[in-house]
């Protein structure tokens, strides 16, 4: 694999990480990208809940009677303290949104460094140190995404799991899932970021001619004119 091909693959993986982060942002609402999910089923009764970073929604069905309850964690009227997880999930959601925002900034920085490696190889800005800078950036991005998952699992999802377990009092007719799409997307993004970091470390730049076919002069920014032999 040539350095140019490796950097183009890195850009593709970087795009996938961006999509995963956007899915994480979309999970601030109790939709299909929510971060947590719980289901309780007993006979004709069924309750399903989706937990976003800022809001939650619970749908119940008992025979022919259906109802939906939704609200924000920070609204004490919509999420009373008796539910136990309201305050913790509200704060966890704010922290995760902050981490995801910083992740987007780091993705832009990472894309810029990969672009410099693609255009100039080991020449130009930072020289051959761009290799180590790019590895560090994507490892840090992976760490940020793992941190998002850790905050959700420890400070919110654990409280939700306990609340669901306590509500059914050990009944066997209950199924609850620790994480949902939003949290799952951060796991995929974190793994992809590690892959990009490993790929960036593996790529050994060979200068402009090795990465971009000599089309770009690292100083002038344009193709260098051929030199005519004297005589």
N, C-alpha and C positions, 0 to 999 in steps of 0.2 A: 504494500500500500504506500503510495507516494504521500509526502506531507500535504500536498494540496487536497488530495482525496480525504485524508484524515481530518483536515480542518472543515471541509464541507460536511462531512458526517457529523462533526461536532456542532455545526450550525443547525443541522436537522434535529439532533437530540436536544439542543438548546430550545428549539421551537416547541418540542414536545413538553419540556419542563415548563415553559411559559403557559401552555394549555393547562397543565396540571395545577399551576398556581391560580389561574383564572377560575378553574373548577372549585378550588378552595375558597376563593372570594365569593363565588356564587352560593356557597353553602352557608352564608350568613343568614339565609332564610330557611324555613322548614320545607324545602322542596326536594327534588330528586338528587340534589348535590349536598344535602344536609350532612352533618358530621356524625350524628348518632341516630339510632333507630331502635325501637322497642315494640314488641307485640305481645299481648296477653290474650289468650284464647281459652275459653271454658264453656263448653256446650254451644248454645246459640249466641253467647256473648263474645265479642271480639273488639279489642282495642289496639290501635296502631298509633305510634307516636314517632314524629321526626323532630330532631333537635338540631337547629342551625346554630350559628355562632352568636346570633342576637335574639332569635325568636324560636319558639317551639309550637308544635301543633299536634293535637290528639284527636283522632277520629274513633268514635265508638259505634258499635252496631249490636243491637240486642233485639233479635226477631226482626220486626219491620220498622223499628225505631232507630234512626241514625242521628248522630249529633257530632258537632265539631267544636273544639275549644282551642283557641290559639292566643298567643300573647308574647310579650317581651319579658325576658328574665328580669330586667331592671324595673318593671312595673309591678309594684306589690299587689295591686288589685288583680292583675292578670296572672301573676305568678306568686302566690302567697308563700310566706316563709315556711309553712307547713310542708311544702314540697322538698325542702332541704337543699336542693341543687340550684335554686334560682340565683342566689348571690354569687356562688362559685362559678356557675356557667356564664353569667353575665360578664364577670371580670376576665375569665378565660377567653371568651370571645373577643373582647377588646384587645387582649394581649396578642392573640393569634393574628388578628387583622393587622396589627402593627408589625409583627414578624413577617407576614406575607408581603406587606408594602415594602419593607426593607429588602426582601428577597427579590422583588421586581427590580429595584435599583441595582442590586448586585448582578442580576441577569444582564442588564444593559451594559454594565462595566465588563462583565465576562464576554459578552458579544463583541465589544470594542477590542478587547485584547486578542481574541481569536481572529478578528478581522485584521489586526495589525500583523499577526503571525502569518496569515494567509497572504497578505500583500507584500510583506517585507521579509518574511522568514526570520533569520537570526540577525538581520540588519535593522537599521532605523532605531526608533524609540525603544529604550530598555535593552536593545540588543538581544543576546541569547537568554537574558533573564526573563523575557516574556513567557518562556516555557514554564518557569517556576511560578510566576505570577498567576498564570491561567490555571495551573493546578490548584494553587491556594484558593483562588476565587471560587472554583466549583466545589471544592471540598467544604468551604465555608457555606455555600448555598445549600449543600446537602445537610450540614449541621443545623442550619436555620429551619429547614423543613422537618427534620427529626424533632427539633425543639417544639415546633407547632403541634406535632402529634403527641409529644410528651405532656405538654400543657393541657391539651384536650383530655387525654386519657387519665391523667392524675387528678386534675382539678374539676373536671366536669363529668366525663363518662363514668368514672367510678361512683360518683354520687347518684347518677341516673340508674346505674345497675343496682345499687343498693335500694333505691326507692322502688324500683320495679319488683325486686325480690321481696321486699317488705310488704308491698301491696297485695301480693298473692299468697303470702305466708307459707312459702315452700311448696305451693301447688305444682304438680307436674305438668299442668296444662299451660305452660308459659314458655315463650321463646323470645329471647332478646339478644340483639347483636351489639357487640361492643363498639364497633365503628361502622360508618356508612360511607357513601361515595366521596364526600369532601375529605375525610381523613384518609381514605384509601388513595385518593389522588396525590396527597402529600407524600405517602410512602413511595409511590411510583416515581414522583418527581425527585425525591431524595436519592433513590437508586440510580436514576438516569444521570443525576448530577455527579455521582461518584464515577459513573461510566465515562462521562465527558472528562472528568479530572484525570482518570487513568489513561484515556486516549490522548489527552494533551501532553501527559508526561511521556508517553511512548513515542510521540512524534518528534523526530530529530530534524529540526529545520536545517536547510542547506543553503540559506540565503535566498535572494530574490529569484535567481535562475532555477533553484530547486523547487520552489513553491508555486511560482506564478509564471513560469516559462520565460522569465526575463522581459516581460511586457512593461514592467513598472520600474523606474529608476528610484531608489529609496531617497535620493536627495532632490532630484528635479521633479519627481512625480510623473515622468513621461518616459517613453522609450528613448534610450540613448542612441544617437545617430551612429552609423557605422564609421569606422576610422579607415580612411584611404591610405594605403601604403605609400611611402615616399618613393619618388623616382619612377 
